[in-house]
């Protein structure tokens, strides 16, 4: 009997464990499957027509907005908003994004003696001290800092020190003269993000309010056009087109960096044989990554340590990722010491030409070495890459002058600045082309 009881208890325990495992698996599927209802965590998030960062923006969702995940595709979620609008948002932003697009949202300060900083850094100058429950407007989020408007002053506070209050939008009266709070704000023909966009309005452009219906405002522009805008795109605070604003972060855009060579492939070397290309490319890529992330970009790397990654695998990594562009970094070499010098940018496929020109323009302007221009080259990481892809030769490692620059962190920072400026110019121009 004792053995029989033990056997029954063992079976009960096994069944119980199976039930627990089943619940865990079901929970995991629910967390990552479709029709999951989630609360947005980032301050503001663009909802786009298609799963890519240059697709038209249909609407914005904001912190604590409840949305339903309908589908997942290459790192993007198709969501349905509470207003039944369906569109796409990046997976990497909806839950824990710390950067976002321009917006204009009422909020309150949640902590006493919150310091208003001149820039998004603890070390920045304090320009004011804010009281708990003081009303402000959030205009931008960048790496866990919010740029706010308070008492006719712009400044930065940590995101955790404010609480969005969307239901506390200012009360506007019909025929009030207001201003557009975003760049290229769409003017819709109807109270729907799926309706025709009849115009795009400039930042600080004056408009006259004609009607309010929920978060939809019917407005008349200075040119006489009438259409609909959303509440977070409008302000009654006095703003100026001359105001120097930070460049809008582009966290939806993913940049893949490829530090050339690695592992048992050292690449080229300096004339004294002491420094290898694989080490310099990795050092440079890490500085570039820090710069891009500090400006709100999402960054992936084909390697982050001294590993060998085959050329075909590099292309596959890029193709299977949500990366929008691919940038491979190298240092050049010639058969004879001190024979070559300068920087060059290469692309292979047609979709890489515009990126190559944008990045090379900044390399030529910012780096101290002579620029040899940009052109095509049949490199495998470019040829097999489906993304807009470029390969940068950042100097000749067997030229003593170039090599001295290549080993200097100040030079790496200049490379990072050039790649940031070039990539941003590329994306901004691409967005403009999509709007035309």
C-alpha positions in Angstrom: 0.0 0.0 0.0 2.8 2.4 0.9 4.4 1.9 -2.6 1.0 2.4 -4.2 0.4 5.7 -2.3 3.9 6.8 -3.3 3.2 6.0 -6.9 0.0 8.0 -6.8 1.7 11.0 -5.2 4.4 10.9 -7.8 1.8 10.9 -10.6 0.0 13.8 -9.0 3.2 15.7 -8.7 4.1 15.0 -12.3 0.7 16.2 -13.5 0.9 19.3 -11.4 4.4 20.1 -12.9 3.1 19.6 -16.4 0.2 22.0 -15.7 2.7 24.6 -14.4 4.9 24.1 -17.5 1.9 24.4 -19.7 0.9 27.7 -18.1 4.4 29.1 -18.4 4.5 28.1 -22.1 1.0 29.6 -22.7 2.0 32.7 -20.9 5.2 33.1 -23.0 3.1 32.6 -26.1 0.6 35.2 -24.9 3.4 37.7 -24.1 4.9 37.3 -27.6 1.9 36.4 -29.7 -0.8 38.4 -31.4 -3.9 40.0 -29.9 -1.8 40.9 -26.8 -3.1 44.1 -25.2 -0.2 46.2 -23.9 0.4 49.7 -22.5 2.9 51.9 -24.4 5.9 52.8 -22.3 7.7 55.3 -24.4 6.6 59.0 -24.2 5.6 59.1 -27.9 5.7 56.7 -30.7 4.9 57.1 -34.4 2.5 54.6 -35.9 3.4 54.0 -39.5 1.5 52.7 -42.5 4.1 50.0 -43.2 6.8 48.2 -41.2 9.6 50.5 -42.0 10.9 53.8 -40.7 10.3 55.8 -43.8 6.7 54.8 -44.3 4.1 57.6 -43.7 3.0 58.3 -40.1 -0.7 57.6 -39.5 -0.8 58.7 -35.9 1.1 58.8 -32.6 0.5 56.7 -29.5 1.8 57.9 -26.1 2.8 56.6 -22.7 0.1 54.4 -21.1 -2.0 54.3 -24.3 -3.5 50.8 -24.6 -2.9 49.1 -27.9 -3.5 45.6 -29.3 -0.7 43.7 -31.1 -2.1 42.1 -34.3 1.0 40.9 -36.1 4.8 40.8 -36.0 7.1 41.2 -38.9 10.9 41.6 -38.9 11.1 43.4 -35.6 7.9 45.5 -36.1 4.5 45.1 -34.5 1.3 45.8 -36.3 -0.9 47.4 -33.6 -4.5 48.6 -33.3 -5.0 51.8 -31.3 -8.0 52.5 -29.1 -9.3 54.6 -32.0 -9.1 51.4 -34.2 -6.3 52.8 -36.3 -4.0 50.0 -37.4 -0.3 50.6 -38.2 3.2 49.5 -37.4 5.6 50.4 -34.6 9.1 49.0 -33.8 9.2 46.1 -31.3 12.3 47.6 -29.7 10.5 50.9 -28.8 7.0 50.0 -27.7 8.0 48.4 -24.4 11.3 50.1 -23.4 12.0 52.9 -25.8 13.8 55.9 -24.3 13.8 58.2 -27.4 10.9 59.4 -29.6 9.7 61.8 -32.2 8.6 65.4 -31.7 5.3 65.7 -29.9 3.4 68.2 -27.7 1.9 66.7 -24.6 0.8 68.2 -21.3 2.5 66.7 -18.3 3.2 67.4 -14.6 6.4 67.3 -12.6 6.3 64.4 -10.2 9.3 65.2 -8.0 10.2 68.1 -5.8 13.1 70.4 -6.8 13.5 68.9 -10.2 16.4 70.6 -12.0 15.6 72.0 -15.5 18.8 71.4 -17.5 20.1 73.3 -20.5 20.8 69.9 -22.3 20.1 66.3 -21.7 22.9 65.6 -19.2 23.4 65.6 -15.5 26.5 67.7 -16.0 24.6 70.4 -18.0 23.9 73.8 -16.6 20.7 74.1 -14.4 18.5 76.9 -15.7 15.6 76.5 -13.3 14.2 74.4 -10.5 10.7 73.0 -10.9 8.1 72.3 -8.3 6.2 69.1 -7.8 2.9 69.1 -9.8 4.1 72.0 -11.9 2.5 71.9 -15.4 4.8 71.5 -18.4 4.7 70.4 -22.0 6.8 67.6 -23.4 8.2 68.1 -26.9 10.8 65.4 -27.3 12.4 62.4 -25.6 16.0 61.5 -26.1 17.8 58.7 -24.2 15.7 58.9 -21.1 15.5 62.7 -21.0 12.5 64.9 -22.0 12.7 68.3 -23.5 10.0 70.3 -22.0 8.4 73.8 -22.4 7.6 75.6 -19.2 7.2 79.3 -18.4 8.3 80.2 -22.0 11.5 78.3 -21.5 12.8 75.1 -23.1 14.9 72.7 -21.0 15.6 69.0 -20.2 14.5 66.8 -17.3 14.9 63.0 -16.7 11.9 61.2 -18.1 11.1 59.6 -14.7 10.4 63.1 -13.2 7.3 63.8 -15.3 3.9 62.2 -15.8 2.0 62.6 -19.1 -1.6 64.0 -18.7 -3.1 63.7 -22.1 -6.6 64.6 -20.7 -5.3 68.0 -19.6 -4.9 69.5 -23.0 -5.4 73.3 -22.8 -8.9 74.5 -23.5 -9.0 76.3 -26.8 -11.9 78.5 -28.1 -13.2 78.6 -31.6 -11.4 81.3 -33.7 -8.3 81.2 -31.4 -5.1 81.7 -33.3 -2.8 78.7 -32.5 0.5 77.4 -33.8 1.8 74.1 -35.3 4.0 72.4 -32.8 5.6 69.8 -35.1 7.6 69.8 -38.3 5.7 68.7 -41.4 2.5 68.2 -39.5 -0.2 66.6 -41.7 -3.5 68.4 -42.5 -6.2 65.7 -43.0 -9.3 66.1 -45.1 -11.4 64.3 -42.5 -11.2 63.3 -38.8 -9.3 60.1 -39.6 -5.6 59.2 -40.1 -6.6 57.1 -43.1 -8.2 60.2 -44.9 -6.3 62.2 -47.5 -3.5 64.5 -46.4 -4.2 67.7 -48.1 -1.1 69.6 -46.9 1.8 69.5 -44.5 2.3 72.5 -42.2 5.6 74.0 -40.9 6.7 74.3 -37.3 5.3 77.5 -35.7 2.9 78.1 -38.6 -0.2 80.0 -37.5 -3.6 78.4 -37.7 -7.1 79.3 -36.6 -9.3 76.8 -34.7 -12.7 76.2 -36.1 -14.0 73.1 -34.3 -13.0 70.6 -31.6 -14.1 66.9 -31.6 -12.1 64.8 -29.1 -8.4 65.0 -30.1 -9.3 66.2 -33.6 -9.2 69.9 -34.3 -10.6 71.5 -37.4 -8.3 74.4 -38.4 -7.9 77.0 -41.1 -4.4 77.7 -42.3 -2.9 81.1 -43.3 -3.3 80.1 -46.9 -7.1 79.5 -46.4 -7.1 75.7 -46.4 -9.4 73.9 -43.9 -8.6 70.5 -42.5 -8.1 68.4 -39.4 -5.1 68.1 -37.0 -4.5 66.2 -33.8 -4.3 67.8 -30.4 -0.6 67.0 -29.8 0.4 68.8 -33.0 -1.0 72.2 -31.8 0.0 74.7 -29.1 -1.2 78.1 -27.8 2.3 78.7 -26.4 4.3 81.3 -28.3 7.0 79.5 -30.4 9.3 80.8 -33.1 10.6 79.3 -36.4 13.9 80.8 -35.4 14.1 78.7 -32.2 17.1 76.5 -32.2 15.8 73.0 -31.6 17.7 69.7 -31.2 17.6 67.5 -34.3 14.7 65.0 -34.0 16.0 61.6 -32.8 15.3 58.7 -35.2 15.0 55.7 -32.9 12.9 53.8 -35.4 15.9 53.7 -37.7 18.4 50.9 -37.1 22.0 51.2 -38.2 24.1 48.1 -38.5 27.9 48.6 -38.1 30.4 46.0 -39.4 33.9 46.3 -37.9 36.0 44.8 -40.7 38.0 41.5 -40.2 38.4 39.9 -36.8 39.6 36.7 -35.1 42.0 34.8 -37.3 41.6 37.5 -40.0 43.7 40.4 -38.9 43.3 42.4 -42.0 46.1 44.9 -42.9 48.8 46.1 -40.5 50.9 49.1 -39.7 54.4 49.3 -41.1 56.0 48.2 -37.8 53.6 45.2 -37.7 52.3 46.1 -34.2 48.8 47.3 -35.0 46.2 45.3 -36.9 43.2 46.5 -38.9 40.8 44.2 -37.1 41.5 46.0 -33.8 41.3 49.5 -35.2 37.9 48.8 -36.9 36.5 47.5 -33.7 37.7 50.4 -31.7 36.3 52.8 -34.2 33.0 51.0 -34.5 32.5 51.2 -30.7 33.0 55.0 -30.7 30.5 55.3 -33.6 28.0 53.1 -31.8 28.2 55.3 -28.7 27.7 58.4 -30.8 24.7 57.1 -32.7 23.0 55.7 -29.6 23.6 59.0 -27.8 21.5 60.7 -30.6 18.7 58.2 -30.3 19.5 55.7 -33.0 19.2 51.9 -32.5 22.5 50.2 -33.4 23.4 46.6 -34.2 27.0 45.3 -34.8 28.1 42.2 -36.7 30.7 41.7 -34.0 31.5 43.3 -30.7 34.7 41.5 -29.8 37.7 39.9 -31.6 35.6 37.3 -33.5 35.8 36.1 -37.0 32.6 36.4 -39.0 32.6 35.2 -42.6 31.7 37.6 -45.4 28.6 35.6 -46.4 27.4 35.4 -42.8 27.9 39.2 -42.4 25.5 39.7 -45.3 23.0 37.2 -43.9 23.1 38.9 -40.5 22.2 42.2 -42.2 19.5 40.8 -44.4 17.8 39.0 -41.5 17.9 42.0 -39.2 15.6 45.1 -38.9 18.5 47.3 -40.0 17.7 50.1 -42.3 21.3 50.7 -43.4 24.6 48.8 -43.2 28.0 50.4 -42.7 31.2 48.4 -42.9 34.4 50.0 -41.6 37.9 49.3 -42.8 41.4 50.7 -43.1 43.1 50.5 -46.5 46.5 49.3 -47.5 48.8 49.2 -50.5 51.6 47.0 -51.7 54.3 49.5 -50.7 54.6 51.5 -47.4 53.4 55.2 -47.5 52.2 54.8 -51.1 48.5 55.6 -50.5 46.6 58.0 -48.3 43.1 59.2 -47.7 39.5 58.0 -47.2 37.2 56.3 -49.7 33.5 55.3 -49.6 32.2 52.3 -51.7 28.8 51.0 -52.5 27.7 48.1 -54.8 24.0 48.0 -55.3 21.8 50.9 -56.6 20.1 51.3 -53.3 23.4 52.2 -51.6 24.4 55.1 -53.8 22.4 57.8 -52.0 23.7 56.6 -48.6 27.3 56.5 -50.0 27.1 60.1 -51.2 25.5 61.3 -47.9 28.1 59.7 -45.7 31.1 60.5 -48.0 30.1 64.2 -48.1 30.5 64.3 -44.3 33.7 62.3 -44.3 35.2 64.7 -46.7 34.0 67.7 -44.6 34.9 66.4 -41.2 38.0 64.1 -41.4 41.5 65.6 -41.7 42.6 63.1 -44.4 42.2 63.7 -48.1 39.0 62.3 -49.4 39.2 60.1 -52.6 35.4 60.3 -53.3 32.9 57.5 -53.5 32.3 54.8 -56.1 31.3 51.2 -56.7 33.2 48.1 -55.7 32.1 44.5 -55.9 32.8 43.6 -52.2 30.8 40.5 -51.0 29.4 42.2 -48.0 27.9 44.8 -50.3 27.0 42.6 -53.2 25.0 40.1 -51.1 23.4 42.8 -48.9 19.8 43.6 -49.5 20.0 46.8 -47.4 21.4 50.1 -48.5 25.1 49.3 -47.7 28.4 51.1 -47.8 32.0 50.2 -47.0 34.3 52.9 -45.7 38.0 52.9 -46.1 39.0 55.3 -43.3 42.7 55.8 -44.1 45.7 53.7 -45.2 47.1 51.7 -42.3 50.5 51.3 -43.9 50.9 55.0 -44.3 52.6 56.3 -41.2 50.6 59.6 -41.2 47.2 57.9 -41.8 48.0 55.2 -39.2 48.8 57.8 -36.6 45.3 59.3 -37.1 43.7 55.8 -37.1 45.1 55.0 -33.7 43.8 58.3 -32.2 40.5 58.4 -30.3 39.9 62.0 -31.5 40.0 60.6 -35.0 37.5 57.9 -34.1 35.2 60.6 -32.7 35.4 62.5 -36.0 34.5 59.4 -37.9 31.5 58.9 -35.6 30.4 62.5 -36.2 30.7 62.0 -40.0 28.7 58.8 -39.9 26.1 60.3 -37.7 25.7 63.4 -39.8 25.8 61.5 -43.1 23.3 58.8 -41.9 20.9 61.5 -40.5 21.1 63.5 -43.7 20.3 60.3 -45.7 17.3 59.4 -43.6 15.9 63.0 -43.5 16.2 63.3 -47.3 14.6 59.8 -47.7 11.7 60.9 -45.5 11.3 64.1 -47.6 11.2 62.0 -50.8 8.5 59.7 -49.3 6.4 62.8 -48.5 6.6 64.2 -52.1 
